[in-house]
Amino acid sequence: MLLAEYSHHKWAKEAEAVLEKMKVAQELLEIAHKPRMIGSINRSWKLKTKKFPYSCTDEEGLMLYFTIVENNFKSGFEIATAFGYSTAYLGLAFQKTGGKCISLDCYIEEFKEDFLYDESELISASEKIRLEIESGNLPVGLDMAKNIARRLGTENATEFRVGLSPNNVPEVIGERKIDFAFIDGGHFGEQPTKDFLAVFPYLSDKCAVLFHDNDGNPYVQKAVIEAEKLLGSQAITMHTRYSLTIVGRKLHSEFIEKLKSFPLRRDSPAAKLNIILRFISGRTLGLIRSLKNTANA
């Protein structure tokens, strides 16, 4: 249930309806973190049998949902599926707009039960998981994601694919154009930037790219800065539990104002830290470019 503080918001009634639908997914999972600050929608979820991965919060899921619905987006792409919780919000949104979302994952976090891994482990795990799938054994997360989609009735609005980013992105997307992308894959090294650059060539003129876990992580922040540069737009980091960040192109100002007014966690420590790191990252990148220009002169 939404708290009373949300009742004034223009999205409140529809948000309540979406949260009611999401109960069929929640009963299959368990809460990963105890809610803080804003109660029942400030919680992330996990599989009952695995330590990792964790999902986005319900508040963040609603913000993904309304980004799609308010902009009437029709074609989405998600990295990564995990166990399909964020995908469920995307599926409900694209079902309403008459669109479809492709969700890609190699299920390494489930495989390792950890969110730390290197590229060699990523490739090795992906191959092992492919062989398991070919023998009829789905990853627990993929099986759960498909089960949730069946329960919600969003199977026609969601397509699940197994593969790596950026390696398999071109073959998975094919000739489609994308107006919505949610990047929530690996959060270390160049991976977030690689994920963005993999989807960038397929983005429509009007689009929104959302990044998860931009809560002081310099690697995600680097990807956000790259998205700002290539999309010609300033990022907006919401004060959610994991600092959900949007970089859009040709989005209506009315939608942006609604989105910015939805999260209740004002002046969170993570948000303050993110502003500081953003400033430092921007100054550092500027200094590097200046040194390169000097060296080439």
Secondary structure, 3 states (H helix, E strand, C coil): CCCHHHCCCCCHHHHHHHHHHCHHHHCCCEECCCCCCCHHHCCCEECCCCCCCECCCHHHHHHHHHHHHHCCCCEEEEECCCCCHHHHHHHHHHHHHCCEEEEEECCHHHHHCCCCCCHHHHHHHHHHHHHHHHCCCCCHHHHHHHHHHHHHCCHHHEEEEECCCCCCHHHHHCCCCEEEEEECCCCCCCHHHHHHHHHHHHEEEEEEEEECCCCCCHHHHHHHHHHHHHHCCCCEECCCCCCCEEEEECCCHHHHHHHHHCCCCCCCHHHHHHHHHHHHHHHHHHHHHHHHHHHHC
